[in-house]
């Protein structure tokens, strides 16, 4: 038992150090690179107003490219460390909005309860678990729609309801590794995972984690 506890403590420490490094990278992208790009964007807009028609077209293209680069940089910053300015609900809502935009699938996030703050390590683990599940299904299945719902009570319950267009033949070993990884990470949070196959094309994954500060 002591050996298992020590192993879990070591794993937790490694993950925390890894997340701290990601946070530093995220802050640098958001506060340094994106801000510098925004300064360039402002200068280009100023020049645009003082140029002839031909040069103005060139500047227009540069402005569009700079604006897109700023958006891409800030999106990358959020992907690397989603909690730079947000809690768990904000991070999940942002990820799902980006997924809906980029993947063109019907995906929705619902939080019916008042949001609460739990330890950052717990929030990060939950966020990355939800992200891994949704990304894996999008990559390997023909997904029709996904509903993610958070319910804050004595336990934090996250329900991921996935409906496929048709039952997809997938790499079972790959999904077994996914669920095994999810269970191992949830156990670090003293939580549990329940998976329910409501039909051949609908799967519900429940993540239940103690709601402790």
N, C-alpha and C positions, 0 to 999 in steps of 0.2 A: 504493500500500500504506500509506504513512504517513498519507494522508488518511483511509483506511478505519479505521486504528487510532485516529486522533484522534476520528473520529465515534463509534466504539464506546465510547471513554473518556468522551465527553460524555454519551452515552445512559446509560451506567452511573452516572455522577455524578448525573444528573437522577433516575434511579430510586431511588438511595440517599437523596437528599434527600426524595423523595416518601415513601419508607418511613419515614424518621425522623419526618416530620410525622405519619404515621399512628400511629406508636408513641406519640408524645406524646398524641394524642387518646385512644388506647386506654388508656394509663396513667391519664389524667384520668377517664375513664368508670369504670374499675375501682377506682381508689384513692380518688377523691373522691365522685363521684355515687353509685356503688353502696354505698359505706360509709355515706354520709349516709342513704340509703334504708334501710339495714339498722338504723341507729340509730332511725329512725322506726318501723320494724317492731317493734323491741324495746319501744319506749314504748307502742305500740298493744297489744301483748300484756300489758303491765303493767296498762294501763287496763281491758283486757278482764276481768281478774280482780276488779275493784272496781266493776263496774257491774251494774245490774239486767238482767233478761232482755231487755227491748226494746232498750235501748242496746247490749247485748252482741251482738245480731244485726247492728246497724249496724257495730260494731267488727269483727265477723267478716268482713264484706264488705270493709272497708278493709284488713284484714290480708291477705286473699286478693289484692286488687289490688296492694298494696305488694309482696307476695312475687313476684307475676308480673312486676312492673316491675323488681325486682332481677334476676330471672332473664333478662329481656329485655335489660337493660342490660349484664350480664356476657357474654351471648351476642353482643351487638353489639360489645363490646370485643374479644372473640376473633375475630370476623369481620374487624374493621378491622385488627388486628395479631395474628395467631395465635401469635406466638412470645414473648408477654409472659412466660409461665412455662414454655414447652414448646420442645422441639426439633422437627425435621421430623416424626418419627414420631408424636409426641404431637399435633401440629397436624393431621396427616392423619387420625389416628384420631378426633379430636374432630369434624372437618368431616364425616367419613363417618357417624359416629354421629348427628349432627344431620340429615344428609341422609336417612338411613334413617327417622328419626322424622318429619321434616316432609314428605318426598315419598312415604312409604309404599311404597318399592321395596326389592327385595332387593339390598343393597349391602354388601360386606365388605372389610375391610382386613387384610392379612396381612404381617407382618414376621418372617421366619424367622431372620434373622441378628441379631447383636448390633448395636444402633444405634450410630452414630458421629456426631460433630459435624463439620460442614463449615462454611465461612464463612456468616455470617448472610445475606448478600446472595444466595448460591446457594440456601440453604434457602427464602428468601422467593420467589425466582423459581420454583423447582420447585413449591412449594405453590400459588402462584397459577395456574400452568400446569395442574396437575392439577384444581384447582377450576374453572377456565374450561372444560376439556374436559367434565367431568362435568355441570356446569350447562348447557352448550349441548346436550348429548345429552338431558338431562332435559326441557329446554324444547321441543325440536323433534322428539323421537322417543318412541315407545311402548317404553320400556326395560323389559326383563324382569328383568335382573340385571346388576350390575357388580362386578367383582373388581379391587381395587387391591393390588398386591404390590410391596414394596421388597426388593431384593437388594443387600446391601453386599459388594462385592468390590474388585478393582482399579478397577472402575468402579461407580458407583451406577446400578443398573438399576431403573427403575420401569415396571411392566407394568400397563396399564389394559385389562382385558378386558370389552368391552361386548356384551351380547346383547339384541337387540330382540325384541319379541313378533312383529312382522312388519316387513318392509321398509317404511320410511316414506318418503313423498315429501317431501323437504325442500328448503330453499333452498340449492342447491349453492354459490351465491356466498357465502352466509353461512358455510358450512363451509369454503370455500376461504380466506376471510379468517381463520377460526379457526386452521387449520393453518399458514397463512403467519405469523400472529402467534406461534404456538408455535415454529416453526422459527427465527424471528428472535431470540426470547428465549433459546432453547437455544443458539444460536450464540454469544451473549454469554457463555455458560458453557463454551464450547469443547466442547459436547456435540452430539448428533445425535438425530434422530427417525426411527423406522421405523414405518410403518403397514401392517398386514397384514389383508386381508379374508379371513377363514377361510371365510365363507359369506355369503349375501345378508343374513343377520341378525346376524352376529357379526364384530366388528372388534376387533383388538388394536393398541393404540398403545404402543410402547416408547420410553421416554425414557432415554437413556444419557448420563451426565454423569461427567466425571473425578472420582474420589473423592480430592480433595486438600483439605488444611486451609488 
